[in-house]
Amino acid sequence: MKNTNNNTKLILLHPYIQKQGSSNRLWLLAFISILTIAFLVTLIYTRESTIIPSATSTVIASTTPVSGFGSSPLPATVINTLLHYASKSNDTFHMPHSDLKPISDVLRKCSSPCNFLVFGLTHETLLWKALNHNGRTVFIDENRYYAAYIEEKHPEVDVYDVQYTTKRSEMKELIASAKEQVANECKPVQNLLFSDCKLGLNDLPNHVYEVDWDVILVDGPRGDWPEAPGRMSAIFTAGVLARSKKGGNPKTHVFLHDFFGEVQKVCGDEFLCKENLLEASETLGHYVLERMDESSVKYCKNQTSSGWSGVSSST
């Protein structure tokens, strides 16, 4: 009987023991789950902390100049090499070394960053971009398809197309109109974005009028026939932009390429002025214009009317 009672007790206690063991296992499982979650959270946090600095380093590295020269100017040997190979061509449309060198010298001496505006996309486009590698170089061209092609092929080139409304055969009338409105729409100092002057380019991107340009090269638009736009607007606009600077260096270097052309010589005399002509060859005119007061109503200090004998077949 005693044995029976002991067996009965064992039978009664057995389910209790099983229940207690199951509860312990549940607590153990919960404890392990908590540890696992804590471990995963710690792992994720540690991984993010490791990745973020790495990504930051990548961004910083991507903004570092890849030219190898940092913010310092191009070495003279590199400049001379670029000029050498750029001028060694049998193509008559390439600039000779005698024209490239003066422009290159001004860019090299220009305070960094140098703001360089170029009218015309030419064989020298990539050369100008390279020589002004620390500065801002903007190109303006009349051919929207060619501008789009250059932009697609060379995304680093900043180029905009412009619609010229002038005709080369109308040079005389356009100059006369600009001189008549010198105190109004065709002022030598103004923001051409808001101007209705026939010779002024007012459809360029807004920021082009806000930049203080240090160097301007007029090597476009193309065309040597009466219905072509001529370079009157480009030369007039260059003169206004140079005189309208708000800050930076008060002087602006303006180069006219194909200086043998009558349009270049006549408009250069009228809007850039002989007194500002630093040097000239048959193919390149180099002017240096100074910032002027907003109340100015004369393009030149010694304003004289240039004579013309009609428009020749030169560019």
Sequence and secondary structure as in RCSB ss.txt:
>XXXX:A:sequence
MKNTNNNTKLILLHPYIQKQGSSNRLWLLAFISILTIAFLVTLIYTRESTIIPSATSTVIASTTPVSGFGSSPLP
ATVINTLLHYASKSNDTFHMPHSDLKPISDVLRKCSSPCNFLVFGLTHETLLWKALNHNGRTVFIDENRYYAAYI
EEKHPEVDVYDVQYTTKRSEMKELIASAKEQVANECKPVQNLLFSDCKLGLNDLPNHVYEVDWDVILVDGPRGDW
PEAPGRMSAIFTAGVLARSKKGGNPKTHVFLHDFFGEVQKVCGDEFLCKENLLEASETLGHYVLERMDESSVKYC
KNQTSSGWSGVSSST
>XXXX:A:secstr
 HHHHHHHHHHHHHHHHHHHHHHHHHHHHHHHHHHHHHHHHHHHHHHHHHHHHHHHHHHHHHHS SSSSTTS   
HHHHHHHHHHHH  S TTS  HHHHHHHHHHHHHS SS EEEEES  TTHHHHHHHTTTSEEEEEES HHHHHHH
HHH TTSEEEE      GGGHHHHHHHHHHTTTTTT SSS GGG   TTS   S HHHHHS  SEEEE      S
TTS  SHHHHHHHHHHHHT  SS SEEEEEEESTTSHHHHHHIIIII GGGEEEE SSEEEEEEE   TT   SS
TT       S  S  
